[in-house]
Amino acid sequence: MIILCADTRTIATMDVSDVAARYLRFAEMEARERSPLYAEISRGIAADSEVLGFLLTLAPGKQQPNLLLAAVRHLFGTPQDWHGFRDTLLANRDAVAALMQSRSTQTNEPARCAVLLPLLARLPQPLALIEVGASAGLCLLPDHYGYDYGRAVLSGEPMFRCAANAATPIPRSLPHIAWRAGLDLNPVDLSDGEQVAWLETLVWPEQTERLANLRSAIKITAAIRPRVVRGDLLGDSFVRLCREAPKNATLVIFHSAVLAYVPNRSEREAFAARAMQRGTWISNEMPGVFPDIARRAPARDAAGRFLLSMDGAPVAWTEPHGAALEWIAA
């Protein structure tokens, strides 16, 4: 938070501290065990006044680590280390800034279907799915993929591996989905090679299996072409889409790593209330997005984890890219 005072230099310093802390959190809580390269680069950014100064020229919503890291890789390839990243960024800051201003982190991670599946399979079938923040719609097809939970496998390709604890109710079969649609401010067009390349760049450098699975899911989705409507989850387009769902199916409204981009807490809670009025609401977000739900979850070190909930009740802690699921619901 910025505290206003007479000395503008103090304000700037506090801004720098906030951005530096954000990159350190990303390095330690998100990237350290998943991408050593991104962790190294993010630590370097947090300690580098010139790179932090570059970030402060961007709007706050464009200062996020995933966006900066992906922009540099998308334009110039994967750097070897922090020093290579820094040199490339500072020599090409205008090009990087332009891309960051025009793009967003529409990470469409189909492996998140693995943590949603146990909930979807338990609901009265058939289902009608609405995903808000659907990006290209890859997560609208959970019934078209395979899942390996360690002690049980549901065959299919791509195969998403998800380490599930003993309490997790592993589904025996895929859900029956009668209807599906997505909503996004800027839907990704899978027939556009540049947009697909950006989705691929959002996969972190060392995650080769994740990239292969993404490419496989893109092929399936491009063939099926689930409907994704351009619109705002806070606007009338969401209500209209809900009205289109068939009445003889269980309407499920879900999202993963989306509501964090709605900065106003009251607007997030208003959306949740609207979703529960119209169907079953499944949220897979960082715990701070819905703090009242997080307070009802069993205490644990939630660093780097999402909280999965259904209709406002905590259900499980999840790995952000769908690789692990710790069931906590009774």
N, C-alpha and C positions, 0 to 999 in steps of 0.2 A: 504494500500500500504506500502511496505517496503522500507525505505530509507537507502541506504548503507552508512556506516560510519566506522571509524576505530575501534570503540568500539563494539565488537560483542555482548556484554551484552545488548546494546541498541537495536540492531537488534532483539534479542530474546524477549526483553520486548515488542517491537512493534508487533511482531508476536502474543504474548499472548494477547495483547490488541485487535488485529483484531479478534481472535477466540472468545474471551470473548464477544465482541460487537455482533458478529454473533449469539451467543446463547441468548443474551439479546433481540436482535431483534426478534428471533424466539419465545421467551417466550411472548413478549408483542404484537407482530403483528400477529402471527399465532396461538399460542397455548392457549393464555389467555382465550378466550371465547369458545374454542373447547375442550381443554383438560387441566383442572386444574393441573393434575398430571405432565404432560409434561412441563407445564409452571413453576411449582415449581422446578422440576429437572433442567430445563435449567437455571433458575436463580442461582441455587446452583452451577452448572458447571461454570458459568461465574465468580463466585467469588472464585473458588477453584483452587489454583495454581497447585496442584498435578494432578488433572484431566485434566486441561488445558495442563500440561506438557505431559500427555499421548497422548492427541490429536495431539500435535506437533510432535510426532514420526511418525504420519501417513502423507501420501501425502495430499496436500491441498484439493483435490477432495474427500478425504475420511474423512474429518473432519466435515461433515455436521450433524446437530442435528438429523434429521430423521434416518440417518444411525446408529448413535451411540445408540439412544434410542431403535430402533428396534433390534439391535444386542444383547443388554443386555436382552431384553424381550424374544427374540427367544431362547436364551441359558438357561435362568434361570427363566423365568416367569416374570409377572408384579410386580415390586417392590411396596411396600406400600407407600414409601415416598422418599424424596431426600437422606436421610441418608442411607436407605436400598440400594438404587441404588448405592451410592458412595462406600459403603462397598463391594457390589457384584462386581462392576467394578474393583476396585483396588486389590481385591483378585484373580481376574481372567483376568487380563489385556491381557495376551498372547492369551487366547482363544477368547476374544472379538476382539482384533486386527486382528487375523487370519480371523474371520468371516467378519469383515468390509472390509478387503482387497479382499475377494473373492466375496462379494455381492455388489449390488448397489440398490438404492432406485427406483426400477421399480414399483412404486405405480401405480396400474392399477385401477383407480377409475371410475367405469361405470356410476356413478351419474353425471359425467361431460357431459354425453350425453344430460342431461336436458338443459344445457346452449347452446349446439350446435344445438339442435333441431329446434328452431325458424329460424335459418339461413338455415339449410338443407331443411326445408319444403318450403321455399320461392324460392328455386332455380328451374330451369326447370327440370322436372322429365323425365326419371328415372336418378338415380345418380350412379356414380362409385366412391367408396371411397378408398382413400389411407391414412392410418394413419402412420405417421413417429413416431418412439418411441412407438410402439404399445404394447410392453410388451407381455401379453398373448392374446391380441386382444379383450378384453372385450368392448372397446369403438367402435369397428367396427360393433356392433349390435344395433344401436339406434332404429331400427324398431322392435325390439323384447322385449322392455321393456315398462313399464307404467310410466306415469308422472302426478304429482299433482302440478299444478301451483297456487293453492289457488282458483282462480275464474274459473278454467277449469281443467278437468281431462281427460287424455287419458288412458284408461284402459289397464292393463297388470301387469305382475309380473316379477321381483321385481318392486315395485312402488317407484319412486324417487320423493321426495318432494323438490320443488324448489320455493322459495318465489320470485315472479316476480313482478316488478313494473308495474304501469298502462300503461306505454308506450310500454311494451313488446308485440310484435305481437304473441300471443299464437297460435300455429298451431292447426288446427281443425282435422288433421289426421296425421298419421305417414308418413314419406317419403317413396318413392318407390326406393329401392336400388337394382339395377340389378347386381352389381359386387362389390366386396370388397377385399382388401388385406392390409396387414400391413408390416412395415419394422422396424427391431429392431436389434441392435448390438448383443443382447443375448435374443432371444425370450424365453418366459416362457412356459414350457411344462406342460399343465394342467393334464397330466397323471402321472406326477411325484409328489408324495405326499409331498416331502420336498420343492419343489419349490412353491407348493400351500400354504404350511404352512408359507413360507416366505411372500407371498402376504398378507396373513391374518395378520401376525405380523405387517405389515406396516400400518394397520388400528389402529388409536390411542385408548388407553385403554377404555375411557368412551363411545366410539361411537358404541354402541351395534346395533343400527338400521343399521348403515353403514356396519358393519360386516355381519349382516344377509343378506343385499342386495348384498354384494360382493359374498357371498357363493351361493346365488341364481343365480347371473349372471355367476358365474363360471360353474355351472351345465348346464346352457343354452349354454354357449360357448363351453364347452367340448363336447356337443352333436352335435353342428353345425360345429365346428372346422374350423373357418375362417382361411384363409391362412395368415401366418405371415412369411415373408422371412428374413433370416439373412443378414444384410447388413448395410452400413453406409449411412445416409441421405445425406452426402456430396459427395458420390462416385457414380460410374456408376450404382450400383444396384437400386438407386432411379430412374434414367432415364429409365432403362429397365422395371421397374415395371409400370411406367407411360405409356410406349408404349404398355403394355399388356391390358390396360383398353379399353373397347369397345367404338368405335367411336360414337355410337348412344346414349351415356349417358353423362351427365354432370360430368366431372371429378372434384372431390373435394379432395384436399390435405389438411389434417388438423393435428394438434398436440396440446397437452395440457401439460404444465409443462415439456417440452422436450428441447427446444432450449436454455434454461438457462444453460444446460450442454455443450453447445458449447461456450467456453470462448471467442473466437475471434469474435468481432463484425462484421468485414468484412465478415467472413464466414457465420454468421447468415444472413446477408443482401444478400449475394450471393445465399444462399439457397432460401430465399424469392423470389428473382428475378426468379430463375429457376422454382419455384413452380407456379408463376403467368404466366410464359410463357407456361406452360403445362395445366393449369386448373384454377379453383377457389381455392384460398388459404385462409384457415381459421386458425387463430392463437389464442390460449388461453393461455397466458403467463403472468408472472410478467411484470409490465409496463417497467422496466428497460431493458428488453430483446430487445425491439425495441423502443428505446427512441424517434425516430422521429414520430412514430405513437402515442405514449403517449402524446407528446406535442400538438397533434391535438385534443386530447380528452378534454371535458369540465373539468374545474378545480374541484377537489374534494380531500378529504383525501383518498388516495388510499391505505393506509396501510393495508396489509394483503389481498389485492384484486388482481385478475388477470384482464388483459384487453383483451377482445374478439375483434378481428378485422377480416375484410374480405377484401382481396386484398389491404391491407395496410390502410384501413379506419377504425377508431375506431367505434365499434358497441355497446359494453356494458361492464360494470364492473361486474365481477363474483366472487362468493365465490370459493376458490380454489378446494373444493371438490364437487362443483356443487349444493350447497344448496341455492344459491341466485343469482338473475340476475337483474341488473339495466340497462335497455336499454337506450342508449344515442343517437343512430342514428336518423337522421331526418326521 
